[in-house]
Amino acid sequence: MSNFKVSVQETTNNAIVKFELNQFITKHQSFEFNNIDEAKSSPLVQQLFYLPFVKKVYISGNFIAVERYDIVEWNDVQDEVAEQIEAYLNDGGIVMEEDAVAIKKTPVTVYAESTPNPSVMKFVSNKKIATSVFEFTSIDDAKLSPLATELFHFPFVKSVFIEENYVSVTKYDRVEWQEITIELREFIRKFLEEGKDVVLPGAEEAMQKTSPQLDQKFEALDDISKEIVNILEEYVKPAVASDGGNIQFIEYNADAKSVSVMLQGACSGCPSSTFTLKNGIENMLKQMLPGKVETVEAING
């Protein structure tokens, strides 16, 4: 049984709420339904239309967006709807009939983007491809990712980093990017267009990356560690992600006033980013947590 978790996300339109899932429920495809008759291909959506306040349902990737009529406020019913969706999916309920999915093939575009690390290229998709961050450094630890497993079959692929809408590939030095970029980009594009799993359902849970698991880890930290994690999340991670990498908090040593972080993706193994990040993070933490942090150790993932 799949362990689906649903979280409620507000949108800019107060009539519409997004019910976000920790797994993908469509293969990079989107479907819109205006009434129960249009929803014959989706048993899940048909069930939602039995709720008298449901006006429109939109399914895409890892979320279901529902528009309501004005007869209710979302605050009064959203938790109940989230529980209904979660229970339906965990009971093995069908989202879309296979015939409807087979008919609809969604075009996927992928473009290559260089990173500060000359060994790493970032391949960006116009579709959301993962609900969490994953890094694989060998074919043995890529068992939970069909995409990473297939990429490791290329002899020049050294490691694979997967984020929400991109894949960062680290190559061995024996080849140049101009020799392999087009081949890799087309391979990733075709893989996504065919609707294959980028990571297997349940990979998040197996790798301790679900929201409840991450929340539990965070709550177990001491107060200073929590402050450090929040600073990294707000000020460092967005910039690092735009370069095709990630930074992960490892530990804080109060006696030594030191912080250990792990560099992943394009940041890993890049001398310039190791130096820049280490000093940038070190200066930031010294300023924001005076007297509590003196040094930052950056470890390559």
N, C-alpha and C positions, 0 to 999 in steps of 0.2 A: 504494500500500500504506500503510495506517495505521500510525503508529509508536506502538504501545502499549507502555507501561512499567508493570511491576507491582512494587509494594512490599509487603512483609510487615508487617502490623500485629497485635500481640498484642491480646487482649481480656481482660476480667475473668474470663472462663471459660477455664481453661487447655486445655480440649478443643477450643476454637474459635479459628481464626485467620482474620483478614480479609486478603484479597488485594486491595489497593487499586490502582485504575487511574488513569492520567492523563487518561482520556476516559470519557464515559458510555457504558454498554453497554445500558441500558434507558431508555425514555422516561418517567422519573419513576415507574416501576412496580417492584413487588417480587414475587418468586416464590420459593417454598419447595418443596424436593423431598426426600422421605424415602427414596427408593430409585430404582433404574434404571427401573422400570416407570412411575413418576410423571414421569420425565424425558424422555418421548417428544418433548415439544415443544422440548427443548433439547439439541441435539447436543453442546454444550460440557459440560453437566452429565453427560450419559451417559458421556462420555469420563472425567470425574472419578470416576464410580462404578466404573469398571474398576479403580481403585486399591483394594486390599483393605481399607485402613484408613479409607476415607471412609464416614461414617455418615449425614450430612445435608448438603445444600448450599442456601445461601440467596443469591439474586442481587438486588441493588437498586442503582439509580443507577450509581455508578462503583466498586462493589466486589463481590467474591464472598466470602462467608463459608463456611468448611468446618468441620464438626464431625467429629472423628476417633473411631475406636474405640481402646481402651486398648492395642492391640497394638504401637503405635509412639509415640514422642514427637515433637512437632512440630519440635523442633530438628534431628531427624535427616532430616526429609523436606520441610520447608516450602520450602526454596530450589528443590528439584527440582519441586515443584508450581507454584511461581511461574514457573519457566522454561517449564513445560509450557503454562500458561495464556497466557503472553506469546507463545510460538511459535504456538500455535493461533490467537490473535486476529490476529497479524501475517501469518498465512498466509491470512487472509480467512475463517476459520472462523465459523460461524453461532452466535450466542448463544441466540437464541430464534426459533422459526419464526414467520413473519408472522401466521399464523392465531391463534396463542396470544396474541400481542401485541394483535391487533385486538379479540379478545373481551374482554380485560381493560382497562377504562378506570379509571384511578385518580383519585379526586377530589382536587383541589388547592385549598387555601385560601390566600388572600393578604390580609394586613391592612396598612393604612397607618399609618405612625408618623411623627410630626413630628421634626425634628432641630433642633439649635441654630442652623442656618442657615435663615432664613425662606424662602429661595429653593429649598430642597431638601426633598423628601419621600421617606421610605424605605418601600418596599413589600416586606414580609417574607413569604416562602413557607414552608409546612410541609414542603417538599421541598428537597433539595440541588439547586441549579441550575447551579453552576459549580465547577470544580476549582481555579480561580485567581482573581486579582483583575484586572478589566479596566476601563479608563476610556476612553470615547469622547466627544470634544468636537465632532464633526461627523458628518454622514452619510457623508462621504468616508472617514473613518478607521474607520467601523463595518462595513466590508465583511465582517469575520470574525465578526460577530454579527448573525444574523437578527433577534433581539429588539431590539437597539439600533437597527438599520436601520429597523424598523417603527415604533419609538417616535419616531424623528426625523421621521416623516411627520406627527406632530401638530405644528401650527405653534407651539405654546407650549413645546416641549421644547428646551432649550438644550444639555444634556449628560446622559450616561447612565453610571452607575458600577455595575458588577456584582460582587457578592461571592458567597461560598459559598451563602447562602440568602436573599439580598435584592437588590433593584435600587434604587439611589438615583437619582431624577430631579431635575435642576435645571431650573427653569422661567424663562422671561422674565418681567419684572415686569409686563407688560401684562395678565396674568390673575391671579386669586386662587385659592388652593388649593381653596376650597370650591366653585368652579365646575368643577374638572377632576378632583378626587381620585377620585371614584366611577368616572368613565369610565376613568381610567388603571388603577385597581385591577382593574376587571373585564376590561380588555383584557389585562393581564399574566396574570391568573388563567386566562383562556380560552386564551391562548397556551401556557401551561405544561400545562394539562389536555389539550390536543391533542397533546402530546408533541413539539412542534417543538424544533429545536436552539436553545438560548440563544446558544451560541457554536459555530462549526463545529468538527468534529473536526480536530485539527492546529493550531487557533488558538494554543494554548499554545506550541507549537514555533515557529510563525511569528513570534510576538511575544516570543520569548526568555524564556518563563515556565515551561518544564518544570523539574522538580527538578534534573536534571543540569546544565542551563544556568545555573540560579540558583546551584547549588553551585560551578560553575566561576567565575562572577563573584565569588562570596564569597571563594573561595580566592585570587583574584588581588589582593584588597585587602591593604593594609598592616595591621599588628596593631592599631593604634588604631582604624582604620576598622571592623575586625571587631568590636572591643569595642562601638563605637557602634551598629552594626547589631544586635548581640545585645541591647543595652539597649533599643533601640526596639522590637524584636520582643517582648520580655518585658514591658516596663512601659508602653509607649505604645500600641502597635497595638490591643490588646484593648479599651481604653477608647475609642479613636477609632472602631473598627469598630462599637461599640454605638451610636454617634451617626450611623452611615451613611457613614463616611469611611475614609480610609486615609492613612498617612504613608510616604513612600518615601525612603530615604537616597540622596543624590546624590553628595556628595563631602566629604572632610575635607582642609582645608588646614593642614598642620602649622606653617608659618611664621606664618600669621595666627591660628592656633588657632581656626579657624572651621569650622562644619559647615553644609552646605546640605541641606535636605530639601524634598521636594515634597508638598504637600497635595492630596489627591484626594477626589472624592465630595463629601459634605456639608461637609468642611473647606475645600474650595477656594472662594475668593472670599467667605468669611465673616469679616468684620472681627474679630468677637469671638473666633472660634476661632483665627484667625491670631495674634492678640495672646496669647491664653491658651496656645496650644500653643508658640509661640515662647518665651515666658517660662518655661513649665513645663518644656519640654525643655531649655532653656538652663540653668536652675537644676539640674535633675537631672544633666545631663552634667558641669556644673562640680563638683558634689559627688562624683559617681562616678568622674570622671577628672580629679582636681585637677591644675592646671597644664597640662593638655593642651587644654582647651576653654574659650574665653572668650565666643564669640558663636555664635548659630544664626540662619541666614537661612532663612526659610520662603517658598517659591515656590508660587504657585497653579498647579495642574495644568490 
